[in-house]
Structures are given as C-alpha cells and as structure tokens.
Amino acid sequence: MSSAALPVIPLPYPLLLLPTARLTIPVSSAAGELLLDLVQEAEAPPVVAAVPVPSTEAPTLHEWGSAARIVRVVRPPRSLARDTQRPYLLTVHGLARIHLPEAHNSREKIDVLAERIVEYPNADGTASVEATATFKAAAIKLLDRLARDAPNDSKRDFYVKLSNMVDEVTTQRAPWLADMLVASLNSEYADKLDFLSAVGPDDRLKRATAIFIKQTSISEVSKKIAQSIDESLSKQQKEFFLRQQLAAIQRELRNLNRAPPRAGSPAPPESKGVSAPPSELDDEDQAEQEEMADIRTKIEAMAKSSEERKMAVREWRRLKRTPATSVEHGVIRNYLEWLTAVPWPASARAAQTGASLAALHNRSFLANARAQLDADHYGLDKIKKRLIEYLAVVRLKGLQAERESQLEVEKTAQLEAKTDIQEKADEQSKALVRVKSTSTPVPKPLVRKSVKGPILLFVGPPGTGKTSLGQSIARALDRPFQRISLGGVRDEGEIRGHRRTYVASGPGNIVQALRKAGRPDPVILLDEIDKISQGNFHGDPAAALLEVLDPEQNHSFHDHYINVPVDLSQVLFICTSNTLETIAAPLLDRCEVVHLSGYTYSEKMHIARRFLLPKQLQANCLTADHLSLDDSVLTHIATHYTREAGVRSLERAIGAVVRYKAVEWAEYCDSIGADPNVPYPDVSAQQGDASPRYRPAVEEHELETILGIARWDEDELDREERRGLVYGLVVTGMGEGGVLPVETIMVPGSGKLKLTGSLGDVIKESGELALSWVKRHAYDLYITKTRAQDPLKNPDPVDVHLHLPSGAVRKDGPSAGVAMTCAFVSLLTGACVPSNIAMTGEVTLRGRVGAVGGIKEKVLGAHRAQISKVILPWANRKDVEHDVPKEVRAAIQIVFVRTVEEALEAAFGKGVVGWRRSDVLVESRL
Ligand SMILES: Nc1ncnc2c1ncn2[C@@H]1O[C@H](COP(=O)(O)OP(=O)(O)OP(=O)(O)O)[C@@H](O)[C@H]1O
C-alpha cells in the first residue's frame, strides 16, 4: 500500500466518482482559479482526490474516495465573470480507489484543494471464476431487461453492446468492468458508496452482483407498477367517458320532463327579467329528439316482416348502441333517414296511391287525358293517339292489379276465419293450431300489384316536346313526375348509389327520385339515355339501367347504399333520346320507340302563338295587351333567327322580344308616372297626345334591333349553283334534318378518287360505287367518245376529290348515293344542278335507287332550308304519305325516282344531260 498527499475535491451528496468514471462538477471561482493555476503549473495533468461527503447535516469527508485526473477546468465567459453565482466547471476522470485514514477524525472545515494524506490500497489481481460467473449472469440479466424496456433504439443498442462486453469479459478484466457498470448504470448512492470501499477483485464483483440483482428486481417491480398505473388510468378514462354519457342522458331526461309553464304560473328563474324571444337555434336537443321520433314512427309504419323493416330495426338498434359523438353514429343515422324516406310500396304510406287509383276509376279518365295532352301540346296527333293507347292500357292494368290484390286480401281473411273456427272446435289440439296459425300469412295492407307496361322511348331532336309529353302523362295519371338526366352519367354509382363504406356515400338517382316523389308509383322520365356512357372502369351505368327498366327484374332493384331490394314495378318509366344510334341494343330492346321528328313552320307558328308567347309573357309579367306579334313577324323570327327541328330557340327568341318590350313598358310608365302594374288599356286612356306613346305591336324591321342581325341569311346566299356541287339531305346526330352540300372537283392525277370529310366506311363505299356507275355510263352520258374510255384518264388523267363539309362531324350511311352520283355527273359533263334542289337515296351498282331512313326529318329540314324540290327514292313514298305534313308536301315539289337515270333527269332537268337512247340499261334478272 503506498500513500501520497493529494489536494481534495469534496463531492457533496449525491455526487460520487468511481474509478473509470468521469464527472463534471461546479466549483467556486476561488477554487476554480486555484485549479487553473495547478493545471498551468503541472507538466502532466494533475491528480486530485475526489472524496464524497455523504451527509449534509454533519459534513465530513468519506473514508474512501477516488484518485482522479483533472481533465478540464472551464472558466465562465468573461462578461459573466463578475457574476459570483456563476461557478467554474471542473471535469475529473476516476483512476483508482483511495483511502483517507484520518477522514473520520477530522473535525476541521472541509477546504477545497486542501492537501490530505491518502493511501492507495492494492486493488490488483484476478477475480475467481465463480465470482466472475455470478457477476456475468447478474449483469447480463439486468442489461437484457434494460434493453427490453429501452425507450429508444440507441439506448437499446447501448445495453446490448454492454451485455456483449460482459459476456466476453475475462476474470482479469471483470473487476474493472464491475466498476464501469456500477458507475454507469444508475445505481443507488448508498450502494455506490459501499461499492467504493470494496477493494479486492472478488469483493468488488460480489458487491456489484448484489447491486445488479437488486436493480433487476427494482426494474421488474417498477414495470409492474407502471402497468397497473396504466390500467387504472384507462379505467379512469372509461369512467370519465361513462360519466359524460350519463350526464347527457340525464340532460335529455330533464328536457323530456320539463313541463311547459302553465298560464299564470311563475316563470322559471332563468326566464325572469328581459325574456329573449325563443329561437329555433336554441332548441337543438328538442329538434334532435323530434327527428329521432320521426325516424322511429316511420320505421313502425313499415310493413311487418318486410326486408326494409328488418334492416331498419337492426340499424336502429346499432344507432342506440353507438355513442352520439362518434362518426359511425352520423353514418347510421343518415342511412336510417334515407331508408325511412323511401316510399316503400308495402308501407302504410302506400295509401297515398289511392289518389291515383281514384283517377283510374274515373269514367272520363281517357277524355281527361286527351284534354290534358291537347292543352299541353299542339299537333303531334299520332303521338297523342299512341299515348292515349298507352294510358288506356296502364289504366286497365292498374284496375286489374287492384282487383287481384283485393281478392288476395279477401282470401287471407277467409283463411284466418277458418283458423279461428278450427281453434274453437278442437280445444285439445290448441297448441298445434297455434303453430299453424303463426305460419299463415299476416294480412297485408292493400298493396298494388306491379303494373308492367311497355317503356316508352321518345326519340327526336331537341325541343320537340319529349320532356313536356312526359309531364303531361304524369298529370293525366295524377302521379308525381320526376326527371333524371342521364346525359354524361359515367359512373354506375350515380344510378345504383355508393356503398355505405364510401366517404360521402348516398343512394343513386333512382332512389333519390323516389324519395322526392314521395310515392312508390311516380312517372320517372329518364332523359337522354343515348348520352349515358357504357362500360368503363366506373362500372356500367347502361347495365344498371337495364335492371331498372326490365319489368322482370325491377321489382327488386338493388341500390348499393340502401342495400334492401327496392320495388320499382309500380313506377312508370319514360325515356327520351335524341338518336337511336348510340343506345345500347339491350336497352333499346326494352323500350317502345315513339318518334318525334320536328315541326313545320306552320306548326311552329301555332305552338308559338298558343304556348310559347303566353308562357313568355307570363314569365316576364306582361299580358297579351302589352305585346302583339303578327304572323309575319313570328314567321320571320322562325325562319331568320332559328333553324331547328324543335321550338327551343324559337321560345328563346320570343323571350328576348318579350323582355325588350318589358323594358320599354317600364320606361314608358316611369316617364308618364303610371304604375307598370296597371293594365295597358287603362294607361293608354290616360296618356295625352303630347306624351310619347307605347306601341304594343312589334314590327318586322324592329327585329334586327331586338334580336340582332338575322342568323340564316348568309347560309342561304352561300348555296350556289356550280359544276360538281349538289345538295344532299341528312339527319344529324341530334335527330334534326338538314341540307348538306356534296362538293367535287377534278385535280391532275391518275384517275383516282379521294374522299374527305370524316366519312365512315359505308359512305365511302357508296362514293366509290357512284363513281363506278358514272364511269360505266360515261359513254351513255356523252362524257366519253367510246365505251372503252375512262373519263378520268381521257382526254387528260385526273383525280376526283369529293368532300362533305363540316369535316369535324362524322358522317356515314348509304343515303348520299344519289347526290354523289349527280355530283360526279355534273363534274364530268359540266351541267349544274340548281341550288334549290336537294336529294337523298341509296344507289346500287345496277343503277337502282333504294329506300333510306329519316324521310320526315329530311323533308322538314329541306323545307326549313327553303328548298323547293326534293328527289326521294320511290320506295319512300309511303313515308312521305304517312309522316310529312300536308302543308309541307304542298310547299315542296317531291319527285320520287326508281333509277339513277330518273334522278339525273329530275336533278338536271329534262334533256340537260344527254343519254344515248339506243343503249338503255338492261336489268339482269337473277
Ligand atoms: N307540340 C308542342 N306544343 C307546345 N309546346 C311545345 C310543343 N313541343 C315543344 N314544346 C315546348 O318546347 C319546350 C321544349 O320542350 P322539351 O323540353 O319537352 O323538349 P325536349 O324534346 O325534351 O328537348 P331535349 O331533347 O333537349 O330534352 C317546352 O317549353 C315545351 O313546352
């Protein structure tokens, strides 16, 4: 054992330095300065005695301490140096245990850096294998536990590394590792102090082992305590939550029991003083209760043991179980609101349908329906006839269904009566009878059976009254009317709804329409079914519509949101569409097509006078006295400002005229100080001769000021008579008829045909066919001199270019054959077709002119375009006879042709195009 005199650094409780450890402590400025001097003077880092002072009451140095090397002395920044409170910082590194023999005896004051004699006990040597093994086991156990409970990855890694070190330590290094572990693993002060006095290797290992075992058990216990605290906390939370709910329930009950104050009774204390008027915003709880009560009543009104009732009851129970503040509560409630708002056919609300049954029972039902249709629409005789037939069938089916339901109810009642008799007669078999009686069907309310009828599909150009016909049908049947616009519907969910799992899910537009109608038997108009998109990644809306429209399936229509089969069999569906081409075949198959093909000018005049003008006058708060429009003015508007099959633009133009007059009238009244609401004749009686006068009549020349420059004049001027130019007749995608120029020119080339204008395969083929026919008959038409010559190569080689304008619009079909043939003949002969002639018809290679579709639309379109002669296939005579109004037939010359030769004669005029008579086309008879 050696000894030495070392300056002492007392370590106040709870500081302690073990060999191998490092410690930073604050020291006073005086001690700091001394230490700095010491460091500066010494050559090697000076060694001090870091000795703990365990007691604060009787501060004496401990018997054991550590010899420590000074690592660093830090002086506080200069500006703060005057601040005496601010200490110097001393960092020391523990080297070895030291013993202070006179520590206990010294009663003197502990001076910092006073020198003391210290002894270095002999701590070298190797530990025994047993002591090392137990030390290792205890240390590893503790370190593993600490690693398991480590709050983060870096801590865990630290403990794992230490554990590995312990695992590999030798008996020689074990005491050193024991020092290190005890210093770094938050051991208790007393334990560390005790450990500091252990010198021998085995002794150090044993005491360290004891400390580790103690720490392990402490950590186990503290974990258990933490767990139990956690549990008790969550219990507290639960209790808190339940108490909140209890408070809410008690509040509800209080509201429920709060009786309305009787007259004369003292007002409640809070309403004393200035009483604010009651606001519906304050009555949140009450409104909530009322809504819930409403849902409940509706569920109770649902037919017993029906699917919808079962679902509603199930959801109601779930709603009651779910906390009112949760998201799920809102979702369930929303669902219940929808479910109870659907007019279920079998529910008590179906009694409302009695109203429409009364309409069906009415003996003058058909006469009323006819009157209704006539009152709402002008003309459309054939369509009205078809609708009356339809309504008659709907009525018969409705009455028949009612009779059947009645019989069913009677039968059930009889069955019940029989069961009663049986019950009384056979007392002993009571139990058995009861079983039977429960299995007999419950008497159902008078439920109307499904009324399966054809589904009408109105096809026609825009503004021809398809939607308003649907409304008239609903009025005639005394049923609510709902319109669902399908234009642009891409997602099946829009028809079928979205499942409840979706955010912001809701039912589809069929169920929405039913809810709005409030009855299970409305008339639902599916508008623009041609614009619905078919099969894409959002599902197939057209397929969903099939289920809606199919009478075999629609008694159990599945809406994803409602999730209970909805019976649509009593709904009358009517569809509208502009064209049949884009409607899916299966959908079309379920509909009965009714064509509406546009109005003639005279029909438009009548519609304008009887319907559109009164409607616009009413909408703009004027009367017939304020505005008069002559027939000539109306015709001018229709011919120069609108060119459409329907009457929508006409209505818009009339609306503009009415609004113009409304402004004039208001200004006039203001100028003479009259009330604008006084009828015009009374005001005109007041007006003096000197005052400016108001003129109700609108003159033709004023239209340009009101509506702007006429739209269609230019087009008419554009139509010209030219070589190679012929006018054909077309039906557009919107179902409107019109005139389309067929333009051809010759360009230098090699006898080829070029076709442009966004043409489909069929129209391209008919172009080639027309040219072949002309080439074949070039000699007959005096285009070439011999039969063998090709008119496109002789005298000069040329190409023929045929173009149909409006290149962006796709065109197809064979009906331009005649017009193309005439255009080629005109181009090659130089003869022109007059611009007031338009034509349509399919051409065969043999030179026959075949029938085409859309004759009515085409002829009406030609009439609107002021064409005076149309050339049509002979086979379409019946269409003209049946469909084209008489006044149009009277206004236009219609020439029916069987062959191309006849068509050429009608187009160019008799004898204009030559024809070698000797060689008349001989038809082959196959
Ligand atoms: N024959 C008619 N008699 C009286 N009014 C008519 C007639 N035809 C159309 N109308 C009126 O024309 C307007 C447009 O009609 P509606 O909306 O029914 O056209 P639509 O065929 O449904 O058009 P879209 O295809 O664009 O939906 C309505 O105000 C309607 O009352």
The ligand as an SDF file (V2000), in Angstrom:
LIG
                    3D

 31 33  0  0  0  0  0  0  0  0999 V2000
  -96.1210   20.4530  -79.5530 N   0  0  0  0  0  0  0  0  0  0  0  0
  -95.8210   21.3570  -78.6130 C   0  0  0  0  0  0  0  0  0  0  0  0
  -96.7700   22.1480  -78.1400 N   0  0  0  0  0  0  0  0  0  0  0  0
  -96.4860   23.0600  -77.2060 C   0  0  0  0  0  0  0  0  0  0  0  0
  -95.2950   23.2780  -76.6760 N   0  0  0  0  0  0  0  0  0  0  0  0
  -94.2940   22.5300  -77.1090 C   0  0  0  0  0  0  0  0  0  0  0  0
  -94.5080   21.5230  -78.0830 C   0  0  0  0  0  0  0  0  0  0  0  0
  -93.3430   20.9050  -78.3200 N   0  0  0  0  0  0  0  0  0  0  0  0
  -92.4220   21.5100  -77.5220 C   0  0  0  0  0  0  0  0  0  0  0  0
  -92.9830   22.4580  -76.7720 N   0  0  0  0  0  0  0  0  0  0  0  0
  -92.3400   23.3040  -75.7930 C   0  0  0  0  0  0  0  0  0  0  0  0
  -90.9820   23.3990  -76.1420 O   0  0  0  0  0  0  0  0  0  0  0  0
  -90.1570   23.4720  -74.9830 C   0  0  0  0  0  0  0  0  0  0  0  0
  -89.0900   22.4310  -75.0570 C   0  0  0  0  0  0  0  0  0  0  0  0
  -89.6650   21.1490  -74.9680 O   0  0  0  0  0  0  0  0  0  0  0  0
  -88.9990   19.9420  -74.1790 P   0  0  0  0  0  0  0  0  0  0  0  0
  -88.1620   20.4440  -73.0660 O   0  0  0  0  0  0  0  0  0  0  0  0
  -90.0640   18.9640  -73.8590 O   0  0  0  0  0  0  0  0  0  0  0  0
  -88.0630   19.4000  -75.3040 O   0  0  0  0  0  0  0  0  0  0  0  0
  -87.2640   18.0290  -75.3530 P   0  0  0  0  0  0  0  0  0  0  0  0
  -87.7430   17.3230  -76.5740 O   0  0  0  0  0  0  0  0  0  0  0  0
  -87.4010   17.3050  -74.0910 O   0  0  0  0  0  0  0  0  0  0  0  0
  -85.8160   18.5420  -75.6050 O   0  0  0  0  0  0  0  0  0  0  0  0
  -84.4160   17.8400  -75.1870 P   0  0  0  0  0  0  0  0  0  0  0  0
  -84.2040   16.6940  -76.1410 O   0  0  0  0  0  0  0  0  0  0  0  0
  -83.4130   18.9100  -75.4120 O   0  0  0  0  0  0  0  0  0  0  0  0
  -84.5580   17.4070  -73.7690 O   0  0  0  0  0  0  0  0  0  0  0  0
  -91.0870   23.2610  -73.8060 C   0  0  0  0  0  0  0  0  0  0  0  0
  -91.3540   24.5040  -73.2440 O   0  0  0  0  0  0  0  0  0  0  0  0
  -92.3390   22.6650  -74.4260 C   0  0  0  0  0  0  0  0  0  0  0  0
  -93.4820   23.0170  -73.7040 O   0  0  0  0  0  0  0  0  0  0  0  0
  1  2  1  0
  2  3  1  0
  2  7  2  0
  3  4  2  0
  4  5  1  0
  5  6  2  0
  6  7  1  0
  6 10  1  0
  7  8  1  0
  8  9  2  0
  9 10  1  0
 10 11  1  0
 11 12  1  0
 11 30  1  0
 12 13  1  0
 13 14  1  0
 13 28  1  0
 14 15  1  0
 15 16  1  0
 16 17  2  0
 16 18  1  0
 16 19  1  0
 19 20  1  0
 20 21  2  0
 20 22  1  0
 20 23  1  0
 23 24  1  0
 24 25  2  0
 24 26  1  0
 24 27  1  0
 28 29  1  0
 28 30  1  0
 30 31  1  0
M  END
$$$$
